[in-house]
């Protein structure tokens, strides 16, 4: 339990009182042994007890007060005359039912000392707390008492204060989480527009080259031009697939319990450059500005932490840098290992900040962009970095640009995983059942299988596939997930009920999303996201048919 500043002097007083208790107990023992030494010594000892701030009382074997000093009278809210000669039960009715009285009787009968903190209820209902030392004495028991009511009340108030703080702290954390989601959605909106732009750019060569081959028959006679066109179409398709992977990073969840696996910070920085390119290149060019983005990446150890959070932080920093350079300029993303920390910096050649803006830029809702800004970007970044025990440093001046550096602590050196054997594809001919309700996709898979001399049967829906499976034997089932009547997951479940060992590969355009939101179909042995290459299909077939 934490001790409030108000309680600290009381703790010191209590420690001093305990020392006095030990001293007085020793003096009492000496006085008892020297009882016959003369009344003068007894008088001096009694005078000492009378003047103590601590309560001193002697209780007889019949529970009568034989001696009390002024402190005891003050503690008990009685005069000395009201106490001496009277029993404890007469002065404080009901005291004989208290835990204190139990220990008192034990000391009287067994002659065993005891220490305790006694909660005492006065006749008017008020409460007091006293630390007691109960010691056997020739006349009965000697009790030394210290009033600790103020300390107890301070501690109780501190406990209540801690309880009262729990709800505001929980509400603050909820608000921080809400602000982070809001900022993330803002970034998603900006990046999604850029991704749509890139996707249309990737579709253009696919549409253009295929249309040329279909409309100009003479081109088909030129083998080199045909091959070149096909290579361009293939390259554009692969770029489109990469764009979909980038899109996954937007909806990838960022939970507090996300695995803190090590990741490559330099790789993340390169990814941020690509993700933000529509903002710093296309959008800037559209308004007549030229922005150059450079990287200066050092040699780094892997960093343990939430990769998605750092991606969001750096993305927003790049967006801020672009907004700070309406007429163009240069952004430099740099990394370096600084002792047991990794430093990541985003530098721009923009307008810079005044001292006041620099001091306030990490305050929630503070923005210099008017309606164009939320005022959450740097505030969220600051929260994320602090939660990882890191720091953010901002260097800026009007006309001299801005540099924002993040320093994050490194963890222990991660273990190097063992190398996995390479997968070279299926080594034997297989008989496959291919299921997809899209004709062209069935034909693509069939063409892939034909190249490797596998045999196959095609099914246009889940019900047809289930009938064919019941009637024949197949080494592998390759099925789409999203189909009407009987989905791929339902088909896989039905097949597994018939043959639990049947290898099943699920192909789906939602493959990356299924991995992101942990909704992997339970009955499929492997999920392959579309679009996939021949090499990826070979690897998937090898994995599910060569399980140990």
Protein Blocks (a to p, Z undefined) as FASTA:
>chain_A
ZZdfklmmmmmmmmmmmmmmmmmmmmmmmmmmmmmnojklmmmmmmmmmmpmbdcddddf
kopafbdcfklmmmnopafklmnopafklmmghklmpmklmmmmmmmmnopacddddddd
dfkopacdddddddddfklpacddddfklmmmmmmmmmmmmmmmmmmmmmmmmmmmmmmm
mmmmmmmmmmmmmmmmmmmmmmmmmmmmmmmmmmmmmlmmmmklmmmmmmmmmmmmmmmm
mmmmmmmmmmpccdfklccbdddfklmmmmmmmmmmmmmmmmmmmnopacdddddddddd
ddeddfklmmmmmmmmmmmmmmmmmnopadddddddehjaccdddddfbebpafklmmmm
mgghiafkljmbgolmmmmmmmmmmmnopacdddddehiapadddddddddddddddddd
ddebjfbdcddddddfbfklmmmmmmmmmmnopacdddfbfklmmmmmmmmccfbdcddf
bdghiafklmmmmmmmmmmmlccddddfklmmmmmnopacfkbmbdcdddddfklmmmmm
mmmmmcZZ
